[in-house]
Amino acid sequence: MVLALGLTFALTRQKTVVVSVENVNVRQGPGLKYKKVKTLKSKERLNVLAEKNDWYKVRINDHQFGWIASWLVNRRDNLKKATKLSEATIVIDAGHGGWDSGAEYKTNSKKAQYMEKTYTLKMAKLVAADLRTKGAHVILTRDSDKFVGLKARPALAEKVHADAFISFHFDSSPQRNEASGLTTYYYHKGESKKLAQTLNRQFNSLPLTNRGIGFGDFLVIRDNTRPAVLCEMGYINDTHDFKSIKSTTYQMKVAHLVTQGLSNYFNE
């Protein structure tokens, strides 16, 4: 009798979740890289046995177990169907912040409206919002005007086992109005270079010259074992580029293109 009561108590404490969208994959391990075990329909109920990297280990039936992305259960939004992008954890890095203003449209202006940190944050937030509408699990290295150390940025991507890390910046030339365009940088070959190529192809439709991809020795992508790129989305001290940089239309277009690029990357 005591044993039966103990078993009942354990079962009532076990966490139960409901699959919120169609086409949610159960995988062999806690991450997008693991093979698919089964695809679930919306409204299926599952018992959670463990949690790792924001993934739940669940019981499918008496003899089958697997892992699902925790953010694809118990949702209350309009996402109807999951994709590989929906299963991804993406870290978006808004360059600079706080006392570190980054490059400026006008040197020593002391005005936030001319500072790189202002526009990297705006762009990062729009990209994050667009990705979240597709179900992706997005983490920002900063969500306000605060200083974040360089080492902490790739460290976050490592900690959450990010499927992609994208750092946004705006370039600057020694003299104003002597350089223009955008560039996508990678440090490590393999997945990082592939991510750079896939994203950069999307940028051909932007109003700024696409200078292509290139090797970049930047700490946030160098000290990063996750697929990582750094995107310089225009020269902030170029009059022509700055008109786009400060434009919400440009920022939103970048957000849509990044989302499409990541979708292509995860589907390749």
N, C-alpha and C positions, 0 to 999 in steps of 0.2 A: 504493500500500500504506500509506504514511504517512497519507494523507488518510482512508482507510478506518478506520485505527486511531483517528485523532482523532475521527471521527464516532461510533464505537462508544463511546469514552470519554465524550463529551458526553452521549450518550443514557443511559448508565448513571448519570450524575450527576443527571439530570433527576428532580425530585421527583414521586413518584406517590402519589396519595391514593385512598382508597376511600370512596364515598358510604355513610354509615352508616344512613340512614333513608329511608323512602319519601317521594316527593313533593317532593324538593329542587329548587328552581328554579335554572336558569342564567339570569343577567340580562345585559343589554347593558353594564352598568357595575358598579363596586364599591359597591353599596348597594341598599337596599330600594326606592328611588324609581325605579330603572331598569326598563324593560320586560322582561318574561320572554321568553327566547329558546327555552327548552326545559325540560321537567320530567323529572328523572331518577329511576330506580328505585334501590332499595337494592342495594349490592354492586357498582355500576358503578365501574370504575377510570378515573382521569383523570390526565393529565400536567399539572403546574402550571408555568405559564410566567412568572408574575409575581405579586406580592402588593401590595395597597394597602388601607388601612383595615380590615385583618383579613379581607379578601376575596381569594380566589385567582382569577387569570385562568387558565382551563383550555382545553385542546383537546378539543372534543367529537368532531370527526372531522377529516379532512384539510382541509376547507374551512370549518369552523365553530368559532368560539371564543366564550367568554363568561366570566362571573364567578359564583362561588358563595361562600356564607358559609363561611369556613374552619372554624368551630366545628360544622358539620354533616357533617364528614368525619372518619373515623378515631375515631369516638366509641365508648365502651365502657359506655354506660348503657342504660336501658330505653326511651328515646325511639323510637317506632315510625314516626311520620309528621311531616313538617315542615309548618308553617303560616307565615303572614306574621309572626306573633309570633316564631316560631323564627328568622326571618331578621333580627330587629331587634336593634340595639345600644341598650341602655338604661342610662343612668347614674342610679344611686340615690344621693341625697345625704342623709346623716344629719347634721342640723343640729348646730352647735356642736362641742364636743369638747376634750379637754385642759383647759387652764386656763379655757376658755370654757364655763362650766356651762350657760349659757342660763337660762331661767326656772326657778323652783323652787316646789315645793308649799308648803314652809315657808321663808320668807325667811331667808337666811344660816344654813341648817341645817348646811352643811358636809358633808352626807351624800349620797353618790352616788344613794342610793335615792329621793331627792326631786328630783333634777336632770333637767332636760329632756334633756341630752346622753345620759343613760343610756338613755332610752326611744326617742329618735330612732335610736340605733344598733341597739337590739333590733329595732325595727320594720323598719329598712332591711335588716338581715340576713335577716329572715323573708320580706320581699318579694322580695329577691334569690334566695333559695333556691326560692321558689315559681315564680318566672319561669324559673329554670334548669331546672326539671322539664319545662317546656314547650319547652325548647331555646333560649331567648333568650340572647343574649350580654350579660351583666350586669356592669357595672363600678361598684364602690363608691368614692365620694370618700374615704371612710375606713372601715376595717374594725376599728378599735380605738379606745380612748379617747385620741386624739391631736388636737392642734390642726391644722386646715387653714384657711388663709386664704380669705376670701370670694372673691377674684378667681380663685383656683386652681380653684374648683369649676366655674364655667361654662367656664373655659379647658379643663378636661378634656373636657367635653362637645363643645366645638369640635374639639379634637384628634382625638377618636375618631369624629367625625361621627355623634354619637348621634341615633337616631331619636326618642328621648324622654328628657327629663331630669325627674326627680321629686325634689323636696327635701322632707324630712319635718321638721316642727316641732310644738311644742305651744304654744298661746297662753297668755297671762297677762293678767289684768285688774289695774288699779291696787289694788283691794282684793279680798281673798279672797272667793270664793263670790258674786261679783256678775255673772259671765258664764259661759256654758256653750255647748258646741256645736263643730262643726267647719266649716272653710271651705276652699275650694280657690281659690287665687289664680293669675292669669296676668298678664303685663305686656304682651306683644305680642298684637295681634289676629291673626286667621288661624289657623294651626295650633296655637299655644299656647292660644288661647281654646277651640278645638275640643277639644283634649286635656283641658282643665279641665272642660268640660261633660260629656264622655264619662266621665271618671273620677268626677266628682261624682255623676252619676246612680246609680252603683253604691252610693254611701254611704248611700242612704236606708234600707237595712236594718240599719245600725249602731245601737247603743243610745243614741247621742248625737244631739242635734238637728242636722240638716243645715242649715247657714246658707246653703248654695248657693255660687256662684262669685262672685269679685269681682276688681277690678283691684288689683294689689299692686305697689308700687314697691320691690321687693326686689332687691338687686344680683345675686343668683344667677340670677334669671330675667330681669332687665332687661338684663344684659350677656351675653345668651345668644341666639344666632341659631337655635339648635335648638328644636324644640317643647318648651317648658319650663313647669312649674307648681310651685307651692309649696303643700303641703298642711299646714294647721294641724289636727291630728287630735284636738282637744279642749283644754280649758283646764286646765293642770296645777295651777293654784292654786284649782280648784273641787273640793270634796270628792267630788261625784257623778262628775264627769268623771275624776278621778284614779283612782277605782276601776276604770274601764275601761282607762285608759292603762297602768296597771301589770299588767293582766291579760293573760296569754299567749293566752287565748281571743280577746280583742279584737284583739290584735296579729296573730294568725293569720287572723282573719276579714278584717282590713284587707288582708293579703297576698293572700288569695284574690280579694277584690273588685278590687284593683289589677290583678291578672293578667287578670281577666275584662274590666275596663275597657280595658286596653291591647289585648287581643284584639279587642274591638269597635272600638276606634280605628283599628287597622291594617286592619280589614276594611271600614271605611266608605268 
